[in-house]
């Protein structure tokens, strides 16, 4: 039996140990008798209560740190959104400038269309001039035809004169024959007159033939001129109509494009005005979120420091694990991390492989995998953290090193554990993720590999 004085000294020593934060060892109430045993039992209950509270605080501190990490990532993305909006606004200004240039180009196109229309009017006027010229030519050819008709009349009269002359020469020859010797000279003259009349008739016939040919050529020329006039007029008017319709279609299309571009620009400007007002509210909220994250980080750091004073001083002296088992689990994690199913970072295949691994390892409390940004791919049981970036095991494994943690409180099970984490190698051996497992520290494993 412990004497009262010794019991007091022993109890005081226990209280000093607990007050110093060394909570791992229990208060042995069986070492006391009487009222001291009851006090020792109360002290042990208090130790368990405080120890459980500290365990929760440690987990909470880790969760706060993880939440802060997520908040800061969200703030960074939000800041990126603001930058993207600024860049988009700049791009919209460029669109505005392009729209303005388009309007100027369309205006220039409108002037070109106006010039084209003036050219078309000139073509129409030219076509009318051609009509007038062809008409004048036709009239001149008609005049030529009339002149040729008068020539025919003249030739007819000349022919009549030649006939009369031939008749006179015939009569003169008769009279010369009657006169005998005295009429021989007159007969020669009559013969020459006859020859002249014959040549005149022949010339009249040849001239009439040429005149007839000329008349036919003039008639053909008039007909061809009229036909060409009609063909040219039709060709010009068809071309003018086609070009005019095409120019009008282009003018309408350009005008519509400009109207649509201006309407779009107005809509874009209105959109950016609305987004700008909302973005200002967003930026204010992000600034408030950033301040909250900073405050929460300070709270988390203070909480972690307070918890650290107790856990560092007290530790988890009762935690035991088999070194051989730990080595076997580490080797198995490395083997799994090199498998294509794990390297794919596919949540479904991770679930299949890791659930089977957890079922085969009785001393494993949890198994999980993470991406390069700290987010969880798979966790069984479900992860107690939003993001693992704040955890040393994730940081070390992403640095390409195998990590074995000291004993700490698991955010998943709320019990002391030891974490093993290995990198998931990607192309070139650079880590693309982390594969980890929590090992129970109390007891030993039967049938350890």
C-alpha positions as CSV (number, residue, x, y, z in Angstrom):
1,X,0.0,0.0,0.0
2,X,1.3,3.4,-0.9
3,X,1.4,5.8,2.0
4,X,-0.5,9.1,1.7
5,X,2.7,11.2,1.4
6,X,4.2,8.9,-1.3
7,X,0.8,8.8,-3.0
8,X,0.7,12.6,-3.0
9,X,4.2,12.8,-4.5
10,X,3.4,10.2,-7.1
11,X,0.1,11.8,-8.0
12,X,1.8,15.2,-8.2
13,X,4.4,13.8,-10.6
14,X,1.7,12.3,-12.8
15,X,-0.1,15.7,-12.9
16,X,3.1,17.5,-13.8
17,X,3.7,15.0,-16.6
18,X,0.2,15.5,-17.9
19,X,0.5,19.3,-17.6
20,X,3.7,19.1,-19.6
21,X,1.8,17.5,-22.5
22,X,3.2,14.0,-22.1
23,X,-0.2,12.3,-22.5
24,X,0.9,9.0,-24.2
25,X,1.3,6.9,-21.0
26,X,-1.9,6.2,-19.0
27,X,-2.3,7.1,-15.3
28,X,-2.2,3.7,-13.5
29,X,-5.0,4.0,-10.9
30,X,-4.1,0.5,-9.5
31,X,-1.0,2.0,-8.0
32,X,-3.2,4.0,-5.5
33,X,-5.6,3.1,-2.8
34,X,-8.5,4.8,-1.2
35,X,-9.3,8.3,-2.3
36,X,-6.1,8.5,-4.3
37,X,-7.2,5.7,-6.6
38,X,-10.4,7.6,-7.4
39,X,-8.4,10.8,-8.1
40,X,-6.0,8.8,-10.3
41,X,-9.0,7.3,-12.2
42,X,-10.4,10.9,-12.7
43,X,-6.9,11.9,-13.9
44,X,-6.8,9.0,-16.4
45,X,-10.3,10.0,-17.6
46,X,-9.1,13.6,-18.0
47,X,-6.0,12.3,-19.9
48,X,-8.1,10.3,-22.3
49,X,-10.4,13.2,-22.8
50,X,-7.6,15.7,-23.5
51,X,-5.7,13.1,-25.6
52,X,-8.8,12.5,-27.7
53,X,-9.4,16.3,-27.9
54,X,-5.8,16.8,-29.0
55,X,-6.1,14.0,-31.6
56,X,-9.1,15.8,-33.0
57,X,-7.3,19.1,-32.9
58,X,-4.3,17.5,-34.8
59,X,-6.6,16.2,-37.5
60,X,-8.5,19.5,-37.6
61,X,-5.3,21.4,-38.0
62,X,-4.4,19.2,-41.0
63,X,-7.9,19.7,-42.4
64,X,-7.7,23.4,-41.9
65,X,-4.3,23.5,-43.7
66,X,-5.8,21.5,-46.5
67,X,-8.8,23.8,-46.7
68,X,-6.5,26.8,-46.8
69,X,-4.6,25.2,-49.6
70,X,-7.8,24.6,-51.6
71,X,-8.9,28.2,-50.9
72,X,-5.6,29.6,-52.1
73,X,-5.8,27.5,-55.2
74,X,-9.4,28.8,-55.8
75,X,-8.2,32.4,-55.2
76,X,-5.4,31.8,-57.7
77,X,-7.9,30.5,-60.3
78,X,-10.2,33.4,-59.6
79,X,-7.3,35.8,-60.1
80,X,-6.6,34.0,-63.3
81,X,-10.2,34.5,-64.3
82,X,-9.8,38.3,-63.8
83,X,-6.7,38.2,-65.9
84,X,-8.5,36.2,-68.6
85,X,-11.3,38.8,-68.5
86,X,-8.8,41.6,-69.0
87,X,-7.2,39.7,-71.9
88,X,-10.6,39.0,-73.4
89,X,-11.5,42.7,-73.0
90,X,-8.3,43.6,-74.8
91,X,-9.2,41.1,-77.5
92,X,-12.7,42.7,-77.7
93,X,-11.0,46.1,-78.2
94,X,-9.1,44.5,-81.1
95,X,-12.4,43.2,-82.5
96,X,-13.8,46.7,-82.2
97,X,-10.8,48.0,-84.2
98,X,-11.3,45.3,-86.8
99,X,-15.0,46.1,-87.0
100,X,-14.1,49.8,-87.5
101,X,-11.7,48.8,-90.2
102,X,-14.3,46.6,-91.8
103,X,-16.8,49.5,-91.8
104,X,-14.1,51.7,-93.4
105,X,-13.5,48.9,-96.0
106,X,-17.2,48.6,-96.7
107,X,-17.4,52.3,-97.0
108,X,-14.6,52.2,-99.6
109,X,-16.4,49.3,-101.2
110,X,-19.5,51.4,-101.4
111,X,-17.5,54.2,-103.1
112,X,-16.2,51.5,-105.5
113,X,-19.7,50.4,-106.2
114,X,-20.7,54.0,-106.9
115,X,-17.9,54.3,-109.3
116,X,-18.9,51.0,-110.9
117,X,-22.5,52.3,-111.2
118,X,-21.2,55.5,-112.9
119,X,-19.2,53.3,-115.2
120,X,-22.3,51.3,-116.0
121,X,-24.2,54.4,-116.8
122,X,-21.4,55.5,-119.1
123,X,-21.6,52.1,-120.8
124,X,-25.4,52.6,-121.2
125,X,-24.7,56.0,-122.7
126,X,-22.1,54.5,-124.9
127,X,-24.6,51.9,-126.1
128,X,-27.0,54.7,-127.0
129,X,-24.2,56.4,-128.8
130,X,-23.5,53.2,-130.7
131,X,-27.2,53.0,-131.6
132,X,-27.1,56.6,-132.9
133,X,-23.9,55.9,-134.9
134,X,-25.4,52.7,-136.3
135,X,-28.6,54.6,-137.2
136,X,-26.6,57.3,-138.9
137,X,-24.6,54.7,-140.8
138,X,-27.8,53.0,-141.8
139,X,-29.2,56.3,-143.1
140,X,-26.0,57.0,-145.0
141,X,-26.2,53.6,-146.5
142,X,-29.8,54.1,-147.4
143,X,-28.7,57.4,-149.0
144,X,-26.1,55.5,-151.0
145,X,-28.8,53.1,-152.0
146,X,-30.9,56.0,-153.2
147,X,-27.9,57.4,-155.1
148,X,-27.3,54.1,-156.7
149,X,-31.0,54.0,-157.8
150,X,-30.5,57.4,-159.4
151,X,-27.4,56.1,-161.2
152,X,-29.6,53.3,-162.5
153,X,-32.0,55.9,-163.9
154,X,-29.1,57.7,-165.5
155,X,-27.7,54.5,-167.0
156,X,-31.1,53.7,-168.3
157,X,-31.3,57.1,-170.1
158,X,-27.7,56.6,-171.4
159,X,-28.8,53.2,-172.7
160,X,-31.7,54.8,-174.4
161,X,-29.4,57.4,-176.0
162,X,-27.1,54.7,-177.1
163,X,-30.0,52.8,-178.7
164,X,-31.0,56.0,-180.5
165,X,-27.5,56.7,-181.6
166,X,-27.2,53.1,-182.9
167,X,-30.5,53.6,-184.8
168,X,-29.2,56.9,-186.2
169,X,-26.0,55.3,-187.3
170,X,-28.0,52.5,-189.0
171,X,-30.1,55.1,-190.9
172,X,-26.9,57.0,-191.8
173,X,-25.4,53.8,-193.2
174,X,-28.5,53.3,-195.4
175,X,-28.4,56.9,-196.7
176,X,-24.6,56.5,-197.4
177,X,-25.3,53.4,-199.4
178,X,-27.8,55.3,-201.5
179,X,-25.4,58.1,-202.1
180,X,-22.9,55.7,-203.5
181,X,-19.4,57.0,-204.0
182,X,-20.4,60.3,-202.6
183,X,-21.6,58.7,-199.4
184,X,-18.5,56.7,-198.5
185,X,-17.2,59.2,-196.0
186,X,-20.5,59.5,-194.4
187,X,-20.6,55.7,-194.1
188,X,-17.4,55.7,-192.2
189,X,-18.7,58.2,-189.7
190,X,-21.9,56.2,-189.4
191,X,-19.8,53.1,-188.7
192,X,-17.8,54.9,-186.0
193,X,-21.0,56.2,-184.4
194,X,-22.4,52.7,-184.3
195,X,-19.2,51.5,-182.6
196,X,-19.5,54.3,-180.1
197,X,-23.1,53.4,-179.4
198,X,-22.2,49.8,-179.0
199,X,-19.4,50.6,-176.5
200,X,-21.8,53.0,-174.6
201,X,-24.3,50.2,-174.3
202,X,-21.7,47.8,-173.2
203,X,-20.4,50.3,-170.6
204,X,-23.9,51.0,-169.4
205,X,-24.5,47.2,-169.0
206,X,-21.2,46.8,-167.1
207,X,-21.9,49.9,-164.9
208,X,-25.4,48.5,-164.2
209,X,-23.9,45.2,-163.2
210,X,-21.4,46.9,-160.8
211,X,-24.1,49.2,-159.5
212,X,-26.3,46.2,-158.8
213,X,-23.5,44.5,-156.9
214,X,-22.9,47.7,-154.9
215,X,-26.6,47.9,-154.1
216,X,-26.6,44.3,-152.9
217,X,-23.5,45.0,-150.8
218,X,-25.0,48.2,-149.3
219,X,-28.2,46.3,-148.5
220,X,-26.2,43.5,-146.8
221,X,-24.1,46.1,-145.0
222,X,-27.3,47.8,-143.8
223,X,-28.8,44.5,-142.6
224,X,-25.5,43.5,-140.9
225,X,-25.2,46.9,-139.2
226,X,-28.8,46.6,-138.0
227,X,-28.2,43.0,-136.8
228,X,-24.9,44.0,-135.1
229,X,-26.6,46.9,-133.5
230,X,-29.2,44.7,-132.0
231,X,-26.7,42.1,-130.9
232,X,-24.4,44.7,-129.4
233,X,-27.3,46.4,-127.7
234,X,-28.5,43.1,-126.3
235,X,-25.0,42.0,-125.2
236,X,-24.3,45.3,-123.5
237,X,-27.7,45.5,-121.8
238,X,-27.5,41.9,-120.6
239,X,-24.0,42.5,-119.3
240,X,-25.0,45.8,-117.7
241,X,-28.0,44.2,-116.0
242,X,-25.9,41.2,-114.7
243,X,-23.2,43.5,-113.4
244,X,-25.7,45.8,-111.9
245,X,-27.5,43.0,-110.1
246,X,-24.1,41.6,-108.9
247,X,-23.0,45.0,-107.6
248,X,-26.4,45.5,-105.9
249,X,-26.1,42.1,-104.2
250,X,-22.6,42.9,-103.0
251,X,-23.7,46.3,-101.8
252,X,-26.6,44.7,-99.9
253,X,-24.3,41.9,-98.5
254,X,-21.6,44.4,-97.4
255,X,-24.2,46.6,-95.7
256,X,-25.7,43.6,-93.9
257,X,-22.2,42.5,-92.8
258,X,-21.5,45.9,-91.4
259,X,-24.8,46.1,-89.6
260,X,-24.3,42.6,-88.1
261,X,-20.7,43.5,-87.1
262,X,-21.8,46.7,-85.4
263,X,-24.7,44.9,-83.7
264,X,-22.3,42.2,-82.5
265,X,-19.9,44.8,-81.3
266,X,-22.6,46.6,-79.3
267,X,-23.7,43.2,-77.8
268,X,-20.1,42.4,-76.9
269,X,-19.6,45.9,-75.3
270,X,-22.9,45.4,-73.3
271,X,-21.8,42.0,-72.3
272,X,-18.4,43.3,-71.0
273,X,-20.1,46.1,-69.2
274,X,-22.3,43.6,-67.4
275,X,-19.4,41.2,-66.8
276,X,-17.2,44.0,-65.6
277,X,-19.7,45.0,-62.9
278,X,-20.1,41.4,-61.8
279,X,-16.3,40.9,-62.0
280,X,-15.7,43.8,-59.7
281,X,-18.1,42.1,-57.2
282,X,-16.2,38.9,-57.8
283,X,-12.8,40.5,-57.2
284,X,-14.1,42.0,-54.0
285,X,-15.3,38.6,-52.9
286,X,-12.0,37.1,-53.9
287,X,-10.1,39.7,-51.9
288,X,-12.3,38.8,-48.9
289,X,-11.7,35.1,-49.5
290,X,-8.0,35.8,-49.7
291,X,-8.1,37.6,-46.4
292,X,-10.2,34.8,-44.9
293,X,-7.7,32.2,-46.2
294,X,-4.8,34.1,-44.6
295,X,-6.7,34.4,-41.3
296,X,-7.6,30.7,-41.5
297,X,-4.0,29.8,-42.3
298,X,-2.8,31.7,-39.2
299,X,-5.4,30.0,-37.1
300,X,-4.4,26.6,-38.5
301,X,-0.7,27.3,-37.9
302,X,-1.4,28.4,-34.3
303,X,-3.5,25.3,-33.8
304,X,-0.9,23.1,-35.3
305,X,1.8,24.7,-33.1
306,X,-0.3,24.2,-30.0
307,X,-1.1,20.6,-30.8
308,X,2.6,20.1,-31.7
309,X,3.7,21.1,-28.2
310,X,1.6,18.3,-26.8
311,X,2.2,15.6,-29.3
312,X,6.0,16.3,-29.6
313,X,6.3,16.2,-25.8
314,X,4.1,13.2,-25.4
315,X,4.5,11.3,-28.7
316,X,2.8,8.0,-29.3
317,X,4.9,5.9,-27.1
318,X,2.5,3.0,-27.3
319,X,2.6,2.7,-31.1
320,X,4.2,-0.5,-32.3
321,X,4.7,-1.8,-35.8
322,X,6.7,-4.6,-37.5
323,X,9.6,-3.3,-39.5
324,X,9.5,-6.3,-41.7
325,X,5.9,-5.7,-42.4
326,X,6.6,-2.0,-43.2
327,X,9.3,-3.0,-45.7
328,X,7.0,-5.5,-47.4
329,X,4.2,-3.0,-47.7
330,X,6.6,-0.4,-49.1
331,X,7.8,-2.8,-51.7
332,X,4.3,-3.7,-52.7
333,X,3.4,0.0,-53.0
334,X,6.3,0.5,-55.3
335,X,5.3,-2.5,-57.4
336,X,1.7,-1.2,-57.7
337,X,2.9,2.3,-58.6
338,X,4.7,0.9,-61.6
339,X,1.6,-0.9,-63.0
340,X,-0.1,0.6,-66.0
341,X,-3.4,0.5,-64.2
342,X,-2.0,2.9,-61.5
343,X,0.1,5.0,-63.9
344,X,-3.1,5.7,-65.9
345,X,-4.4,7.8,-63.0
346,X,-7.9,6.5,-63.8
347,X,-10.2,6.6,-60.7
348,X,-12.0,3.3,-61.7
349,X,-8.9,1.2,-62.1
350,X,-7.4,2.8,-59.0
351,X,-10.4,1.7,-57.0
352,X,-10.2,-1.8,-58.3
353,X,-6.5,-2.3,-57.6
354,X,-6.3,-0.4,-54.3
355,X,-9.4,-2.0,-52.7
356,X,-8.0,-5.4,-53.5
357,X,-4.7,-4.4,-51.9
358,X,-6.4,-3.0,-48.8
359,X,-8.4,-6.3,-48.4
360,X,-5.2,-8.3,-48.6
361,X,-3.3,-6.3,-45.9
362,X,-5.0,-6.7,-42.5
363,X,-2.7,-4.1,-40.8
364,X,-3.5,-1.4,-43.4
365,X,-6.0,1.1,-42.2
366,X,-6.3,3.1,-45.4
367,X,-4.9,3.3,-48.9
368,X,-5.2,6.2,-51.3
369,X,-3.7,7.9,-54.5
370,X,-3.3,11.5,-55.4
371,X,-2.7,13.5,-58.5
372,X,0.1,16.0,-59.1
373,X,-2.1,18.9,-57.8
374,X,-2.7,17.1,-54.4
375,X,-6.3,16.1,-55.2
376,X,-7.4,12.5,-54.4
377,X,-7.9,10.0,-57.2
378,X,-9.1,7.3,-54.8
379,X,-9.2,6.8,-51.0
380,X,-10.5,4.0,-48.9
381,X,-11.9,4.9,-46.4
382,X,-12.9,8.3,-47.9
383,X,-10.2,10.9,-47.4
384,X,-10.4,13.3,-44.4
385,X,-8.6,16.0,-46.3
386,X,-9.7,18.0,-49.3
387,X,-6.1,18.1,-50.7
388,X,-2.9,16.4,-49.7
389,X,-0.5,19.2,-50.7
390,X,0.0,20.2,-47.1
391,X,1.1,16.7,-46.0
392,X,4.8,15.8,-45.9
393,X,4.2,12.4,-47.4
394,X,2.7,13.9,-50.5
395,X,5.5,16.5,-50.8
396,X,8.3,14.0,-50.4
397,X,6.7,11.4,-52.8
398,X,6.1,14.1,-55.4
399,X,9.8,15.0,-55.0
400,X,10.6,11.4,-56.2
401,X,11.4,10.0,-52.7
402,X,9.9,7.1,-50.8
403,X,8.4,8.5,-47.5
404,X,7.9,6.8,-44.2
405,X,6.3,9.1,-41.7
406,X,6.6,9.2,-37.9
407,X,3.6,8.0,-36.0
408,X,0.8,10.6,-36.2
409,X,-3.0,10.8,-36.1
410,X,-4.7,9.8,-39.3
411,X,-7.2,12.3,-40.7
412,X,-9.2,9.3,-42.0
413,X,-9.4,7.0,-38.9
414,X,-8.5,9.5,-36.1
415,X,-6.1,6.9,-34.8
416,X,-2.3,6.8,-34.6
417,X,-0.8,5.5,-37.8
418,X,2.3,5.4,-39.9
419,X,2.1,6.5,-43.5
420,X,4.2,5.1,-46.4
421,X,4.1,7.0,-49.7
422,X,5.8,6.3,-53.0
423,X,5.8,8.3,-56.3
424,X,3.8,7.2,-59.3
425,X,6.3,7.5,-62.2
426,X,5.3,9.2,-65.4
427,X,7.1,9.7,-68.7
428,X,10.9,10.0,-68.1
429,X,10.4,8.9,-64.5
430,X,9.0,12.2,-63.4
431,X,6.3,11.7,-60.7
432,X,2.8,12.3,-61.9
433,X,1.1,11.2,-58.6
434,X,1.4,9.6,-55.2
435,X,0.4,6.2,-53.9
436,X,0.1,5.9,-50.1
437,X,-1.1,3.7,-47.3
438,X,-1.7,4.1,-43.5
439,X,-0.3,1.3,-41.4
440,X,-1.8,0.6,-37.9
441,X,0.9,1.0,-35.3
442,X,-0.6,-1.1,-32.5
443,X,0.0,-4.9,-32.5
444,X,1.9,-7.0,-34.8
445,X,0.9,-8.7,-38.1
446,X,0.4,-12.4,-38.4
447,X,1.7,-13.9,-41.6
448,X,3.6,-10.8,-42.6
449,X,5.1,-11.0,-46.0
